[in-house]
């Protein structure tokens, strides 16, 4: 895993999906994600690019 992370230009598959979704408010609403759930991320920690 370390080798792939440092050598491959693409993130690991798990991160490509889970990390992205954890930053989308519509995902939280669609699946009822709330504080205490594994996919939950507080609003002040969300990554917003645009």
mmCIF entry with sequence, helices, sheets and N, C-alpha, C, O atoms, coordinates in Angstrom:
data_MODEL
# 
_entry.id   MODEL 
# 
_entity.id                         1 
_entity.type                       polymer 
_entity.pdbx_number_of_molecules   1 
# 
_entity_poly.entity_id                      1 
_entity_poly.type                           'polypeptide(L)' 
_entity_poly.nstd_linkage                   no 
_entity_poly.nstd_monomer                   no 
_entity_poly.pdbx_seq_one_letter_code       
;(UNK)(UNK)(UNK)(UNK)(UNK)(UNK)(UNK)(UNK)(UNK)(UNK)(UNK)(UNK)(UNK)(UNK)(UNK)(UNK)
(UNK)(UNK)(UNK)(UNK)(UNK)(UNK)(UNK)(UNK)(UNK)(UNK)(UNK)(UNK)(UNK)(UNK)(UNK)(UNK)
(UNK)(UNK)(UNK)(UNK)(UNK)(UNK)(UNK)(UNK)(UNK)(UNK)(UNK)(UNK)(UNK)(UNK)(UNK)(UNK)
(UNK)(UNK)
;
_entity_poly.pdbx_seq_one_letter_code_can   XXXXXXXXXXXXXXXXXXXXXXXXXXXXXXXXXXXXXXXXXXXXXXXXXX 
_entity_poly.pdbx_strand_id                 A 
# 
loop_
_entity_poly_seq.entity_id 
_entity_poly_seq.num 
_entity_poly_seq.mon_id 
_entity_poly_seq.hetero 
1 1  UNK n 
1 2  UNK n 
1 3  UNK n 
1 4  UNK n 
1 5  UNK n 
1 6  UNK n 
1 7  UNK n 
1 8  UNK n 
1 9  UNK n 
1 10 UNK n 
1 11 UNK n 
1 12 UNK n 
1 13 UNK n 
1 14 UNK n 
1 15 UNK n 
1 16 UNK n 
1 17 UNK n 
1 18 UNK n 
1 19 UNK n 
1 20 UNK n 
1 21 UNK n 
1 22 UNK n 
1 23 UNK n 
1 24 UNK n 
1 25 UNK n 
1 26 UNK n 
1 27 UNK n 
1 28 UNK n 
1 29 UNK n 
1 30 UNK n 
1 31 UNK n 
1 32 UNK n 
1 33 UNK n 
1 34 UNK n 
1 35 UNK n 
1 36 UNK n 
1 37 UNK n 
1 38 UNK n 
1 39 UNK n 
1 40 UNK n 
1 41 UNK n 
1 42 UNK n 
1 43 UNK n 
1 44 UNK n 
1 45 UNK n 
1 46 UNK n 
1 47 UNK n 
1 48 UNK n 
1 49 UNK n 
1 50 UNK n 
# 
_struct_asym.id          A 
_struct_asym.entity_id   1 
# 
loop_
_struct_conf.conf_type_id 
_struct_conf.id 
_struct_conf.pdbx_PDB_helix_id 
_struct_conf.beg_label_comp_id 
_struct_conf.beg_label_asym_id 
_struct_conf.beg_label_seq_id 
_struct_conf.pdbx_beg_PDB_ins_code 
_struct_conf.end_label_comp_id 
_struct_conf.end_label_asym_id 
_struct_conf.end_label_seq_id 
_struct_conf.pdbx_end_PDB_ins_code 
_struct_conf.beg_auth_comp_id 
_struct_conf.beg_auth_asym_id 
_struct_conf.beg_auth_seq_id 
_struct_conf.end_auth_comp_id 
_struct_conf.end_auth_asym_id 
_struct_conf.end_auth_seq_id 
_struct_conf.pdbx_PDB_helix_class 
_struct_conf.details 
_struct_conf.pdbx_PDB_helix_length 
HELX_P HELX_P1 AA1 UNK A 2  ? UNK A 7  ? UNK A 2  UNK A 7  1 ? 6 
HELX_P HELX_P2 AA2 UNK A 13 ? UNK A 21 ? UNK A 13 UNK A 21 1 ? 9 
HELX_P HELX_P3 AA3 UNK A 25 ? UNK A 31 ? UNK A 25 UNK A 31 1 ? 7 
HELX_P HELX_P4 AA4 UNK A 43 ? UNK A 45 ? UNK A 43 UNK A 45 5 ? 3 
# 
_struct_conf_type.id          HELX_P 
_struct_conf_type.criteria    ? 
_struct_conf_type.reference   ? 
# 
loop_
_atom_site.group_PDB 
_atom_site.id 
_atom_site.type_symbol 
_atom_site.label_atom_id 
_atom_site.label_alt_id 
_atom_site.label_comp_id 
_atom_site.label_asym_id 
_atom_site.label_entity_id 
_atom_site.label_seq_id 
_atom_site.pdbx_PDB_ins_code 
_atom_site.Cartn_x 
_atom_site.Cartn_y 
_atom_site.Cartn_z 
_atom_site.occupancy 
_atom_site.B_iso_or_equiv 
_atom_site.pdbx_formal_charge 
_atom_site.auth_seq_id 
_atom_site.auth_comp_id 
_atom_site.auth_asym_id 
_atom_site.auth_atom_id 
_atom_site.pdbx_PDB_model_num 
ATOM 1   N N  . UNK A 1 1  ? 0.822   -1.174 0.000  1.00 0.00 ? 1  UNK A N  1 
ATOM 2   C CA . UNK A 1 1  ? 0.000   0.000  0.000  1.00 0.00 ? 1  UNK A CA 1 
ATOM 3   C C  . UNK A 1 1  ? 0.885   1.263  0.000  1.00 0.00 ? 1  UNK A C  1 
ATOM 4   O O  . UNK A 1 1  ? 0.608   2.214  -0.732 1.00 0.00 ? 1  UNK A O  1 
ATOM 5   N N  . UNK A 1 2  ? 1.921   1.269  0.803  1.00 0.00 ? 2  UNK A N  1 
ATOM 6   C CA . UNK A 1 2  ? 2.827   2.429  0.821  1.00 0.00 ? 2  UNK A CA 1 
ATOM 7   C C  . UNK A 1 2  ? 3.493   2.625  -0.530 1.00 0.00 ? 2  UNK A C  1 
ATOM 8   O O  . UNK A 1 2  ? 3.608   3.749  -1.019 1.00 0.00 ? 2  UNK A O  1 
ATOM 9   N N  . UNK A 1 3  ? 3.926   1.536  -1.123 1.00 0.00 ? 3  UNK A N  1 
ATOM 10  C CA . UNK A 1 3  ? 4.592   1.610  -2.417 1.00 0.00 ? 3  UNK A CA 1 
ATOM 11  C C  . UNK A 1 3  ? 3.652   2.177  -3.480 1.00 0.00 ? 3  UNK A C  1 
ATOM 12  O O  . UNK A 1 3  ? 4.036   3.057  -4.251 1.00 0.00 ? 3  UNK A O  1 
ATOM 13  N N  . UNK A 1 4  ? 2.433   1.673  -3.514 1.00 0.00 ? 4  UNK A N  1 
ATOM 14  C CA . UNK A 1 4  ? 1.454   2.178  -4.486 1.00 0.00 ? 4  UNK A CA 1 
ATOM 15  C C  . UNK A 1 4  ? 1.139   3.646  -4.256 1.00 0.00 ? 4  UNK A C  1 
ATOM 16  O O  . UNK A 1 4  ? 1.023   4.420  -5.206 1.00 0.00 ? 4  UNK A O  1 
ATOM 17  N N  . UNK A 1 5  ? 1.003   4.024  -3.002 1.00 0.00 ? 5  UNK A N  1 
ATOM 18  C CA . UNK A 1 5  ? 0.665   5.403  -2.681 1.00 0.00 ? 5  UNK A CA 1 
ATOM 19  C C  . UNK A 1 5  ? 1.762   6.369  -3.120 1.00 0.00 ? 5  UNK A C  1 
ATOM 20  O O  . UNK A 1 5  ? 1.469   7.464  -3.602 1.00 0.00 ? 5  UNK A O  1 
ATOM 21  N N  . UNK A 1 6  ? 3.003   5.974  -2.958 1.00 0.00 ? 6  UNK A N  1 
ATOM 22  C CA . UNK A 1 6  ? 4.089   6.879  -3.324 1.00 0.00 ? 6  UNK A CA 1 
ATOM 23  C C  . UNK A 1 6  ? 4.487   6.794  -4.799 1.00 0.00 ? 6  UNK A C  1 
ATOM 24  O O  . UNK A 1 6  ? 5.047   7.749  -5.337 1.00 0.00 ? 6  UNK A O  1 
ATOM 25  N N  . UNK A 1 7  ? 4.209   5.676  -5.456 1.00 0.00 ? 7  UNK A N  1 
ATOM 26  C CA . UNK A 1 7  ? 4.660   5.499  -6.837 1.00 0.00 ? 7  UNK A CA 1 
ATOM 27  C C  . UNK A 1 7  ? 3.587   5.748  -7.888 1.00 0.00 ? 7  UNK A C  1 
ATOM 28  O O  . UNK A 1 7  ? 3.906   6.131  -9.014 1.00 0.00 ? 7  UNK A O  1 
ATOM 29  N N  . UNK A 1 8  ? 2.338   5.541  -7.545 1.00 0.00 ? 8  UNK A N  1 
ATOM 30  C CA . UNK A 1 8  ? 1.254   5.660  -8.518 1.00 0.00 ? 8  UNK A CA 1 
ATOM 31  C C  . UNK A 1 8  ? 0.671   7.070  -8.479 1.00 0.00 ? 8  UNK A C  1 
ATOM 32  O O  . UNK A 1 8  ? 0.477   7.633  -7.402 1.00 0.00 ? 8  UNK A O  1 
ATOM 33  N N  . UNK A 1 9  ? 0.393   7.638  -9.648 1.00 0.00 ? 9  UNK A N  1 
ATOM 34  C CA . UNK A 1 9  ? -0.181  8.987  -9.701 1.00 0.00 ? 9  UNK A CA 1 
ATOM 35  C C  . UNK A 1 9  ? -1.648  9.002  -9.269 1.00 0.00 ? 9  UNK A C  1 
ATOM 36  O O  . UNK A 1 9  ? -2.186  10.063 -8.952 1.00 0.00 ? 9  UNK A O  1 
ATOM 37  N N  . UNK A 1 10 ? -2.288  7.856  -9.254 1.00 0.00 ? 10 UNK A N  1 
ATOM 38  C CA . UNK A 1 10 ? -3.684  7.749  -8.838 1.00 0.00 ? 10 UNK A CA 1 
ATOM 39  C C  . UNK A 1 10 ? -3.767  7.342  -7.368 1.00 0.00 ? 10 UNK A C  1 
ATOM 40  O O  . UNK A 1 10 ? -2.943  6.567  -6.884 1.00 0.00 ? 10 UNK A O  1 
ATOM 41  N N  . UNK A 1 11 ? -4.763  7.869  -6.669 1.00 0.00 ? 11 UNK A N  1 
ATOM 42  C CA . UNK A 1 11 ? -4.945  7.447  -5.281 1.00 0.00 ? 11 UNK A CA 1 
ATOM 43  C C  . UNK A 1 11 ? -5.521  6.035  -5.274 1.00 0.00 ? 11 UNK A C  1 
ATOM 44  O O  . UNK A 1 11 ? -6.047  5.562  -6.282 1.00 0.00 ? 11 UNK A O  1 
ATOM 45  N N  . UNK A 1 12 ? -5.418  5.371  -4.130 1.00 0.00 ? 12 UNK A N  1 
ATOM 46  C CA . UNK A 1 12 ? -5.955  4.026  -4.008 1.00 0.00 ? 12 UNK A CA 1 
ATOM 47  C C  . UNK A 1 12 ? -7.466  4.059  -4.228 1.00 0.00 ? 12 UNK A C  1 
ATOM 48  O O  . UNK A 1 12 ? -8.117  5.055  -3.910 1.00 0.00 ? 12 UNK A O  1 
ATOM 49  N N  . UNK A 1 13 ? -8.022  2.986  -4.764 1.00 0.00 ? 13 UNK A N  1 
ATOM 50  C CA . UNK A 1 13 ? -9.445  2.921  -5.099 1.00 0.00 ? 13 UNK A CA 1 
ATOM 51  C C  . UNK A 1 13 ? -10.352 3.316  -3.954 1.00 0.00 ? 13 UNK A C  1 
ATOM 52  O O  . UNK A 1 13 ? -11.314 4.059  -4.148 1.00 0.00 ? 13 UNK A O  1 
ATOM 53  N N  . UNK A 1 14 ? -10.053 2.826  -2.764 1.00 0.00 ? 14 UNK A N  1 
ATOM 54  C CA . UNK A 1 14 ? -10.878 3.148  -1.593 1.00 0.00 ? 14 UNK A CA 1 
ATOM 55  C C  . UNK A 1 14 ? -10.935 4.660  -1.368 1.00 0.00 ? 14 UNK A C  1 
ATOM 56  O O  . UNK A 1 14 ? -11.989 5.209  -1.047 1.00 0.00 ? 14 UNK A O  1 
ATOM 57  N N  . UNK A 1 15 ? -9.799  5.322  -1.539 1.00 0.00 ? 15 UNK A N  1 
ATOM 58  C CA . UNK A 1 15 ? -9.756  6.765  -1.333 1.00 0.00 ? 15 UNK A CA 1 
ATOM 59  C C  . UNK A 1 15 ? -10.454 7.530  -2.442 1.00 0.00 ? 15 UNK A C  1 
ATOM 60  O O  . UNK A 1 15 ? -11.066 8.567  -2.189 1.00 0.00 ? 15 UNK A O  1 
ATOM 61  N N  . UNK A 1 16 ? -10.370 7.036  -3.659 1.00 0.00 ? 16 UNK A N  1 
ATOM 62  C CA . UNK A 1 16 ? -11.019 7.723  -4.770 1.00 0.00 ? 16 UNK A CA 1 
ATOM 63  C C  . UNK A 1 16 ? -12.515 7.827  -4.556 1.00 0.00 ? 16 UNK A C  1 
ATOM 64  O O  . UNK A 1 16 ? -13.144 8.784  -5.007 1.00 0.00 ? 16 UNK A O  1 
ATOM 65  N N  . UNK A 1 17 ? -13.084 6.859  -3.877 1.00 0.00 ? 17 UNK A N  1 
ATOM 66  C CA . UNK A 1 17 ? -14.529 6.863  -3.628 1.00 0.00 ? 17 UNK A CA 1 
ATOM 67  C C  . UNK A 1 17 ? -14.848 7.486  -2.283 1.00 0.00 ? 17 UNK A C  1 
ATOM 68  O O  . UNK A 1 17 ? -15.538 8.504  -2.224 1.00 0.00 ? 17 UNK A O  1 
ATOM 69  N N  . UNK A 1 18 ? -14.363 6.901  -1.212 1.00 0.00 ? 18 UNK A N  1 
ATOM 70  C CA . UNK A 1 18 ? -14.772 7.313  0.133  1.00 0.00 ? 18 UNK A CA 1 
ATOM 71  C C  . UNK A 1 18 ? -14.364 8.728  0.507  1.00 0.00 ? 18 UNK A C  1 
ATOM 72  O O  . UNK A 1 18 ? -15.162 9.464  1.087  1.00 0.00 ? 18 UNK A O  1 
ATOM 73  N N  . UNK A 1 19 ? -13.157 9.117  0.192  1.00 0.00 ? 19 UNK A N  1 
ATOM 74  C CA . UNK A 1 19 ? -12.699 10.455 0.574  1.00 0.00 ? 19 UNK A CA 1 
ATOM 75  C C  . UNK A 1 19 ? -13.480 11.510 -0.207 1.00 0.00 ? 19 UNK A C  1 
ATOM 76  O O  . UNK A 1 19 ? -13.831 12.556 0.341  1.00 0.00 ? 19 UNK A O  1 
ATOM 77  N N  . UNK A 1 20 ? -13.748 11.246 -1.459 1.00 0.00 ? 20 UNK A N  1 
ATOM 78  C CA . UNK A 1 20 ? -14.518 12.186 -2.268 1.00 0.00 ? 20 UNK A CA 1 
ATOM 79  C C  . UNK A 1 20 ? -15.927 12.342 -1.712 1.00 0.00 ? 20 UNK A C  1 
ATOM 80  O O  . UNK A 1 20 ? -16.395 13.464 -1.515 1.00 0.00 ? 20 UNK A O  1 
ATOM 81  N N  . UNK A 1 21 ? -16.602 11.233 -1.459 1.00 0.00 ? 21 UNK A N  1 
ATOM 82  C CA . UNK A 1 21 ? -17.976 11.294 -0.976 1.00 0.00 ? 21 UNK A CA 1 
ATOM 83  C C  . UNK A 1 21 ? -18.089 11.974 0.383  1.00 0.00 ? 21 UNK A C  1 
ATOM 84  O O  . UNK A 1 21 ? -19.091 12.633 0.662  1.00 0.00 ? 21 UNK A O  1 
ATOM 85  N N  . UNK A 1 22 ? -17.082 11.824 1.224  1.00 0.00 ? 22 UNK A N  1 
ATOM 86  C CA . UNK A 1 22 ? -17.115 12.434 2.558  1.00 0.00 ? 22 UNK A CA 1 
ATOM 87  C C  . UNK A 1 22 ? -17.066 13.952 2.502  1.00 0.00 ? 22 UNK A C  1 
ATOM 88  O O  . UNK A 1 22 ? -17.221 14.609 3.532  1.00 0.00 ? 22 UNK A O  1 
ATOM 89  N N  . UNK A 1 23 ? -16.854 14.523 1.321  1.00 0.00 ? 23 UNK A N  1 
ATOM 90  C CA . UNK A 1 23 ? -16.803 15.975 1.172  1.00 0.00 ? 23 UNK A CA 1 
ATOM 91  C C  . UNK A 1 23 ? -18.015 16.537 0.443  1.00 0.00 ? 23 UNK A C  1 
ATOM 92  O O  . UNK A 1 23 ? -18.053 17.729 0.136  1.00 0.00 ? 23 UNK A O  1 
ATOM 93  N N  . UNK A 1 24 ? -19.002 15.699 0.164  1.00 0.00 ? 24 UNK A N  1 
ATOM 94  C CA . UNK A 1 24 ? -20.172 16.140 -0.589 1.00 0.00 ? 24 UNK A CA 1 
ATOM 95  C C  . UNK A 1 24 ? -21.414 16.168 0.292  1.00 0.00 ? 24 UNK A C  1 
ATOM 96  O O  . UNK A 1 24 ? -21.909 15.125 0.719  1.00 0.00 ? 24 UNK A O  1 
ATOM 97  N N  . UNK A 1 25 ? -21.910 17.369 0.559  1.00 0.00 ? 25 UNK A N  1 
ATOM 98  C CA . UNK A 1 25 ? -23.104 17.519 1.384  1.00 0.00 ? 25 UNK A CA 1 
ATOM 99  C C  . UNK A 1 25 ? -24.300 16.758 0.808  1.00 0.00 ? 25 UNK A C  1 
ATOM 100 O O  . UNK A 1 25 ? -25.050 16.166 1.583  1.00 0.00 ? 25 UNK A O  1 
ATOM 101 N N  . UNK A 1 26 ? -24.517 16.741 -0.520 1.00 0.00 ? 26 UNK A N  1 
ATOM 102 C CA . UNK A 1 26 ? -25.647 15.964 -1.056 1.00 0.00 ? 26 UNK A CA 1 
ATOM 103 C C  . UNK A 1 26 ? -25.556 14.464 -0.721 1.00 0.00 ? 26 UNK A C  1 
ATOM 104 O O  . UNK A 1 26 ? -26.584 13.803 -0.571 1.00 0.00 ? 26 UNK A O  1 
ATOM 105 N N  . UNK A 1 27 ? -24.342 13.931 -0.603 1.00 0.00 ? 27 UNK A N  1 
ATOM 106 C CA . UNK A 1 27 ? -24.159 12.529 -0.210 1.00 0.00 ? 27 UNK A CA 1 
ATOM 107 C C  . UNK A 1 27 ? -24.674 12.329 1.210  1.00 0.00 ? 27 UNK A C  1 
ATOM 108 O O  . UNK A 1 27 ? -25.367 11.352 1.493  1.00 0.00 ? 27 UNK A O  1 
ATOM 109 N N  . UNK A 1 28 ? -24.335 13.254 2.101  1.00 0.00 ? 28 UNK A N  1 
ATOM 110 C CA . UNK A 1 28 ? -24.802 13.160 3.495  1.00 0.00 ? 28 UNK A CA 1 
ATOM 111 C C  . UNK A 1 28 ? -26.322 13.132 3.533  1.00 0.00 ? 28 UNK A C  1 
ATOM 112 O O  . UNK A 1 28 ? -26.925 12.311 4.224  1.00 0.00 ? 28 UNK A O  1 
ATOM 113 N N  . UNK A 1 29 ? -26.936 14.046 2.777  1.00 0.00 ? 29 UNK A N  1 
ATOM 114 C CA . UNK A 1 29 ? -28.396 14.152 2.773  1.00 0.00 ? 29 UNK A CA 1 
ATOM 115 C C  . UNK A 1 29 ? -29.047 12.920 2.155  1.00 0.00 ? 29 UNK A C  1 
ATOM 116 O O  . UNK A 1 29 ? -30.034 12.408 2.683  1.00 0.00 ? 29 UNK A O  1 
ATOM 117 N N  . UNK A 1 30 ? -28.500 12.442 1.041  1.00 0.00 ? 30 UNK A N  1 
ATOM 118 C CA . UNK A 1 30 ? -29.095 11.306 0.331  1.00 0.00 ? 30 UNK A CA 1 
ATOM 119 C C  . UNK A 1 30 ? -29.072 10.022 1.151  1.00 0.00 ? 30 UNK A C  1 
ATOM 120 O O  . UNK A 1 30 ? -29.986 9.203  1.051  1.00 0.00 ? 30 UNK A O  1 
ATOM 121 N N  . UNK A 1 31 ? -28.035 9.845  1.955  1.00 0.00 ? 31 UNK A N  1 
ATOM 122 C CA . UNK A 1 31 ? -27.889 8.590  2.698  1.00 0.00 ? 31 UNK A CA 1 
ATOM 123 C C  . UNK A 1 31 ? -28.043 8.763  4.209  1.00 0.00 ? 31 UNK A C  1 
ATOM 124 O O  . UNK A 1 31 ? -27.761 7.842  4.976  1.00 0.00 ? 31 UNK A O  1 
ATOM 125 N N  . UNK A 1 32 ? -28.489 9.939  4.631  1.00 0.00 ? 32 UNK A N  1 
ATOM 126 C CA . UNK A 1 32 ? -28.747 10.169 6.043  1.00 0.00 ? 32 UNK A CA 1 
ATOM 127 C C  . UNK A 1 32 ? -27.513 10.043 6.922  1.00 0.00 ? 32 UNK A C  1 
ATOM 128 O O  . UNK A 1 32 ? -27.601 9.576  8.058  1.00 0.00 ? 32 UNK A O  1 
ATOM 129 N N  . UNK A 1 33 ? -26.363 10.456 6.401  1.00 0.00 ? 33 UNK A N  1 
ATOM 130 C CA . UNK A 1 33 ? -25.113 10.393 7.163  1.00 0.00 ? 33 UNK A CA 1 
ATOM 131 C C  . UNK A 1 33 ? -25.164 11.445 8.264  1.00 0.00 ? 33 UNK A C  1 
ATOM 132 O O  . UNK A 1 33 ? -25.454 12.613 8.003  1.00 0.00 ? 33 UNK A O  1 
ATOM 133 N N  . UNK A 1 34 ? -24.881 11.028 9.495  1.00 0.00 ? 34 UNK A N  1 
ATOM 134 C CA . UNK A 1 34 ? -24.920 11.961 10.617 1.00 0.00 ? 34 UNK A CA 1 
ATOM 135 C C  . UNK A 1 34 ? -23.727 11.734 11.540 1.00 0.00 ? 34 UNK A C  1 
ATOM 136 O O  . UNK A 1 34 ? -22.997 10.753 11.402 1.00 0.00 ? 34 UNK A O  1 
ATOM 137 N N  . UNK A 1 35 ? -23.544 12.646 12.470 1.00 0.00 ? 35 UNK A N  1 
ATOM 138 C CA . UNK A 1 35 ? -22.429 12.560 13.420 1.00 0.00 ? 35 UNK A CA 1 
ATOM 139 C C  . UNK A 1 35 ? -22.410 11.184 14.072 1.00 0.00 ? 35 UNK A C  1 
ATOM 140 O O  . UNK A 1 35 ? -23.439 10.687 14.530 1.00 0.00 ? 35 UNK A O  1 
ATOM 141 N N  . UNK A 1 36 ? -21.232 10.580 14.107 1.00 0.00 ? 36 UNK A N  1 
ATOM 142 C CA . UNK A 1 36 ? -21.075 9.242  14.673 1.00 0.00 ? 36 UNK A CA 1 
ATOM 143 C C  . UNK A 1 36 ? -20.948 8.165  13.595 1.00 0.00 ? 36 UNK A C  1 
ATOM 144 O O  . UNK A 1 36 ? -20.440 7.079  13.872 1.00 0.00 ? 36 UNK A O  1 
ATOM 145 N N  . UNK A 1 37 ? -21.406 8.451  12.359 1.00 0.00 ? 37 UNK A N  1 
ATOM 146 C CA . UNK A 1 37 ? -21.260 7.510  11.245 1.00 0.00 ? 37 UNK A CA 1 
ATOM 147 C C  . UNK A 1 37 ? -19.831 7.572  10.710 1.00 0.00 ? 37 UNK A C  1 
ATOM 148 O O  . UNK A 1 37 ? -19.190 8.621  10.775 1.00 0.00 ? 37 UNK A O  1 
ATOM 149 N N  . UNK A 1 38 ? -19.333 6.459  10.183 1.00 0.00 ? 38 UNK A N  1 
ATOM 150 C CA . UNK A 1 38 ? -17.951 6.410  9.675  1.00 0.00 ? 38 UNK A CA 1 
ATOM 151 C C  . UNK A 1 38 ? -17.695 7.413  8.556  1.00 0.00 ? 38 UNK A C  1 
ATOM 152 O O  . UNK A 1 38 ? -16.598 7.964  8.462  1.00 0.00 ? 38 UNK A O  1 
ATOM 153 N N  . UNK A 1 39 ? -18.678 7.652  7.717  1.00 0.00 ? 39 UNK A N  1 
ATOM 154 C CA . UNK A 1 39 ? -18.490 8.557  6.578  1.00 0.00 ? 39 UNK A CA 1 
ATOM 155 C C  . UNK A 1 39 ? -18.727 10.023 6.947  1.00 0.00 ? 39 UNK A C  1 
ATOM 156 O O  . UNK A 1 39 ? -18.569 10.898 6.096  1.00 0.00 ? 39 UNK A O  1 
ATOM 157 N N  . UNK A 1 40 ? -19.094 10.302 8.164  1.00 0.00 ? 40 UNK A N  1 
ATOM 158 C CA . UNK A 1 40 ? -19.385 11.674 8.589  1.00 0.00 ? 40 UNK A CA 1 
ATOM 159 C C  . UNK A 1 40 ? -18.118 12.523 8.657  1.00 0.00 ? 40 UNK A C  1 
ATOM 160 O O  . UNK A 1 40 ? -17.060 12.059 9.083  1.00 0.00 ? 40 UNK A O  1 
ATOM 161 N N  . UNK A 1 41 ? -18.249 13.760 8.231  1.00 0.00 ? 41 UNK A N  1 
ATOM 162 C CA . UNK A 1 41 ? -17.160 14.742 8.366  1.00 0.00 ? 41 UNK A CA 1 
ATOM 163 C C  . UNK A 1 41 ? -17.820 16.075 8.723  1.00 0.00 ? 41 UNK A C  1 
ATOM 164 O O  . UNK A 1 41 ? -18.734 16.514 8.024  1.00 0.00 ? 41 UNK A O  1 
ATOM 165 N N  . UNK A 1 42 ? -17.371 16.725 9.799  1.00 0.00 ? 42 UNK A N  1 
ATOM 166 C CA . UNK A 1 42 ? -17.970 18.001 10.200 1.00 0.00 ? 42 UNK A CA 1 
ATOM 167 C C  . UNK A 1 42 ? -17.837 19.050 9.099  1.00 0.00 ? 42 UNK A C  1 
ATOM 168 O O  . UNK A 1 42 ? -16.878 19.027 8.327  1.00 0.00 ? 42 UNK A O  1 
ATOM 169 N N  . UNK A 1 43 ? -18.791 19.960 9.030  1.00 0.00 ? 43 UNK A N  1 
ATOM 170 C CA . UNK A 1 43 ? -18.820 20.985 7.986  1.00 0.00 ? 43 UNK A CA 1 
ATOM 171 C C  . UNK A 1 43 ? -17.512 21.774 7.913  1.00 0.00 ? 43 UNK A C  1 
ATOM 172 O O  . UNK A 1 43 ? -17.061 22.122 6.822  1.00 0.00 ? 43 UNK A O  1 
ATOM 173 N N  . UNK A 1 44 ? -16.905 22.058 9.061  1.00 0.00 ? 44 UNK A N  1 
ATOM 174 C CA . UNK A 1 44 ? -15.661 22.862 9.050  1.00 0.00 ? 44 UNK A CA 1 
ATOM 175 C C  . UNK A 1 44 ? -14.468 22.090 8.499  1.00 0.00 ? 44 UNK A C  1 
ATOM 176 O O  . UNK A 1 44 ? -13.424 22.687 8.236  1.00 0.00 ? 44 UNK A O  1 
ATOM 177 N N  . UNK A 1 45 ? -14.597 20.776 8.318  1.00 0.00 ? 45 UNK A N  1 
ATOM 178 C CA . UNK A 1 45 ? -13.513 19.965 7.762  1.00 0.00 ? 45 UNK A CA 1 
ATOM 179 C C  . UNK A 1 45 ? -13.741 19.592 6.295  1.00 0.00 ? 45 UNK A C  1 
ATOM 180 O O  . UNK A 1 45 ? -12.869 18.978 5.680  1.00 0.00 ? 45 UNK A O  1 
ATOM 181 N N  . UNK A 1 46 ? -14.882 19.946 5.730  1.00 0.00 ? 46 UNK A N  1 
ATOM 182 C CA . UNK A 1 46 ? -15.163 19.606 4.338  1.00 0.00 ? 46 UNK A CA 1 
ATOM 183 C C  . UNK A 1 46 ? -14.209 20.348 3.411  1.00 0.00 ? 46 UNK A C  1 
ATOM 184 O O  . UNK A 1 46 ? -13.906 21.522 3.625  1.00 0.00 ? 46 UNK A O  1 
ATOM 185 N N  . UNK A 1 47 ? -13.746 19.663 2.395  1.00 0.00 ? 47 UNK A N  1 
ATOM 186 C CA . UNK A 1 47 ? -12.874 20.283 1.396  1.00 0.00 ? 47 UNK A CA 1 
ATOM 187 C C  . UNK A 1 47 ? -13.751 20.810 0.269  1.00 0.00 ? 47 UNK A C  1 
ATOM 188 O O  . UNK A 1 47 ? -14.495 20.053 -0.355 1.00 0.00 ? 47 UNK A O  1 
ATOM 189 N N  . UNK A 1 48 ? -13.659 22.103 0.014  1.00 0.00 ? 48 UNK A N  1 
ATOM 190 C CA . UNK A 1 48 ? -14.438 22.728 -1.041 1.00 0.00 ? 48 UNK A CA 1 
ATOM 191 C C  . UNK A 1 48 ? -13.462 23.366 -2.025 1.00 0.00 ? 48 UNK A C  1 
ATOM 192 O O  . UNK A 1 48 ? -12.656 24.221 -1.657 1.00 0.00 ? 48 UNK A O  1 
ATOM 193 N N  . UNK A 1 49 ? -13.550 22.941 -3.269 1.00 0.00 ? 49 UNK A N  1 
ATOM 194 C CA . UNK A 1 49 ? -12.620 23.448 -4.284 1.00 0.00 ? 49 UNK A CA 1 
ATOM 195 C C  . UNK A 1 49 ? -13.251 24.556 -5.105 1.00 0.00 ? 49 UNK A C  1 
ATOM 196 O O  . UNK A 1 49 ? -12.611 25.572 -5.377 1.00 0.00 ? 49 UNK A O  1 
ATOM 197 N N  . UNK A 1 50 ? -14.521 24.363 -5.509 1.00 0.00 ? 50 UNK A N  1 
ATOM 198 C CA . UNK A 1 50 ? -15.191 25.378 -6.328 1.00 0.00 ? 50 UNK A CA 1 
ATOM 199 C C  . UNK A 1 50 ? -16.266 26.043 -5.535 1.00 0.00 ? 50 UNK A C  1 
ATOM 200 O O  . UNK A 1 50 ? -16.950 26.930 -6.044 1.00 0.00 ? 50 UNK A O  1 
# 
